[in-house]
Amino acid sequence: MTSRRTITKKELVLRIAEHTHQKQTITRDIIQLFIDEVITELARGNRLELRDFGVFEVKVRKARKARNPKTGDEVRVPEKRVVTIKPGKKMKEQINLHAEAQMAAELAGTASGGAPAPQPVRSEPDDADDED
C-alpha cells in the first residue's frame, strides 16, 4: 500500500506561484479569495459547478435517532447541512488513471519481490480555451 500525504494550501500556493511565475503573496491572496467565494456561494444555498472538477452542493441531512456506542443510549441527532461534491469528468479520469497505475506498480513490486517502482508524474496540457 502506498503512503498518502496531506497537501497544504501553502504547498499549493508554492506550486501555483512557480508555475505562473507570480509572487507567492499574490497567489495566496487569489487562492484565498477563490475559497472565500466558494464558501459564500454555498452558504447562500447556491450550487457551484466547476467544469472538469466537480459540482458542490449543500444538502440537508434530516434529524434522526442514533445510539451512543459507549452507553447504548438513544441520542437525537439534529438536522444539519452538509457540503457534497460530485466529481467532474476530468477528476474521475485522473483519479482512476492514478489508481490503476499505482495498483499495477504494486503488483509488479510484489511479483519481483522488491519495493514498488516510483510512478512518473504526468503533466496535463492546459486547455487555454476552457474558461471555467
C-alpha positions as CSV (number, residue, x, y, z in Angstrom):
1,M,0.0,0.0,0.0
2,T,1.3,3.5,-0.8
3,S,1.5,6.2,1.7
4,R,-0.6,9.3,1.3
5,R,0.4,12.8,2.1
6,T,-1.5,15.8,3.2
7,I,-1.0,18.7,0.8
8,T,-1.5,22.1,2.4
9,K,-2.7,25.4,1.0
10,K,0.9,26.7,1.4
11,E,2.2,23.9,-0.8
12,L,-0.4,24.6,-3.4
13,V,0.5,28.3,-3.3
14,L,4.1,27.4,-3.9
15,R,3.4,25.1,-6.8
16,I,1.0,27.6,-8.5
17,A,3.3,30.6,-7.9
18,E,6.2,28.7,-9.5
19,H,4.0,27.6,-12.5
20,T,2.6,31.0,-13.1
21,H,5.8,33.0,-12.2
22,Q,3.7,35.0,-9.8
23,K,4.6,36.2,-6.3
24,Q,3.5,33.8,-3.5
25,T,1.7,36.5,-1.7
26,I,-0.4,37.4,-4.8
27,T,-1.0,33.7,-5.5
28,R,-2.0,33.1,-1.8
29,D,-4.5,36.0,-1.9
30,I,-6.1,34.8,-5.1
31,I,-6.5,31.3,-3.8
32,Q,-8.0,32.6,-0.5
33,L,-10.4,34.8,-2.5
34,F,-11.5,31.7,-4.5
35,I,-12.0,29.7,-1.3
36,D,-14.0,32.6,0.3
37,E,-16.2,32.9,-2.8
38,V,-16.9,29.1,-2.8
39,I,-17.9,29.2,0.9
40,T,-20.0,32.3,0.4
41,E,-22.0,30.8,-2.5
42,L,-22.5,27.5,-0.7
43,A,-23.6,29.4,2.4
44,R,-26.2,31.2,0.3
45,G,-27.5,27.8,-0.8
46,N,-26.2,28.0,-4.3
47,R,-24.9,25.1,-6.3
48,L,-21.4,25.6,-7.6
49,E,-20.3,23.9,-10.8
50,L,-16.6,23.9,-11.8
51,R,-16.3,22.0,-15.1
52,D,-14.0,19.0,-15.0
53,F,-13.5,19.5,-11.3
54,G,-16.9,18.9,-9.8
55,V,-20.3,20.2,-8.5
56,F,-20.5,21.4,-5.0
57,E,-23.9,21.4,-3.3
58,V,-25.3,21.9,0.2
59,K,-27.7,19.1,1.2
60,V,-29.8,18.8,4.3
61,R,-29.5,15.7,6.5
62,K,-32.7,15.1,8.3
63,A,-32.8,14.7,12.1
64,R,-32.5,11.1,13.2
65,K,-32.2,8.9,16.2
66,A,-28.8,7.2,16.8
67,R,-27.2,5.2,19.6
68,N,-24.2,6.2,21.7
69,P,-21.7,3.4,21.1
70,K,-20.3,3.5,24.6
71,T,-23.5,3.5,26.6
72,G,-26.1,2.2,24.1
73,D,-28.4,5.2,25.0
74,E,-30.5,6.6,22.2
75,V,-29.4,10.0,21.1
76,R,-31.2,12.5,18.9
77,V,-29.1,13.9,16.1
78,P,-30.4,17.2,14.8
79,E,-30.9,18.2,11.2
80,K,-27.8,19.6,9.6
81,R,-26.5,20.9,6.3
82,V,-23.5,19.2,4.7
83,V,-21.5,20.0,1.6
84,T,-21.3,17.3,-1.1
85,I,-19.2,17.1,-4.2
86,K,-19.9,15.2,-7.3
87,P,-16.6,14.8,-9.1
88,G,-16.3,16.1,-12.6
89,K,-15.2,14.0,-15.6
90,K,-11.5,15.0,-15.6
91,M,-11.2,14.5,-11.8
92,K,-12.7,11.0,-12.1
93,E,-10.5,10.1,-15.0
94,Q,-7.3,11.3,-13.3
95,I,-8.1,9.6,-10.0
96,N,-8.9,6.3,-11.7
97,L,-5.8,6.5,-14.0
98,H,-3.6,7.1,-11.0
99,A,-5.2,4.3,-9.0
100,E,-4.7,1.8,-11.9
101,A,-1.1,2.8,-12.3
102,Q,-0.5,2.5,-8.6
103,M,-2.1,-0.9,-8.5
104,A,0.0,-2.1,-11.4
105,A,3.2,-0.8,-9.8
106,E,2.3,-2.5,-6.5
107,L,1.6,-5.8,-8.3
108,A,4.9,-5.5,-10.2
109,G,6.7,-4.8,-7.0
110,T,5.2,-7.8,-5.2
111,A,5.9,-10.1,-8.1
112,S,9.6,-9.1,-8.3
113,G,9.9,-9.2,-4.5
114,G,11.1,-5.6,-4.3
115,A,9.6,-2.3,-3.5
116,P,7.1,-0.9,-5.9
117,A,8.6,1.3,-8.6
118,P,8.0,5.1,-8.3
119,Q,5.3,6.4,-10.6
120,P,6.1,9.1,-13.1
121,V,4.2,12.4,-12.7
122,R,2.1,13.2,-15.7
123,S,1.6,16.8,-16.8
124,E,-1.7,17.5,-18.5
125,P,-1.8,20.1,-21.3
126,D,-3.5,23.3,-20.5
127,D,-6.9,23.9,-22.0
128,A,-6.4,27.6,-23.0
129,D,-9.9,27.8,-24.5
130,D,-11.6,26.4,-21.3
131,E,-12.9,29.4,-19.4
132,D,-14.2,27.5,-16.3
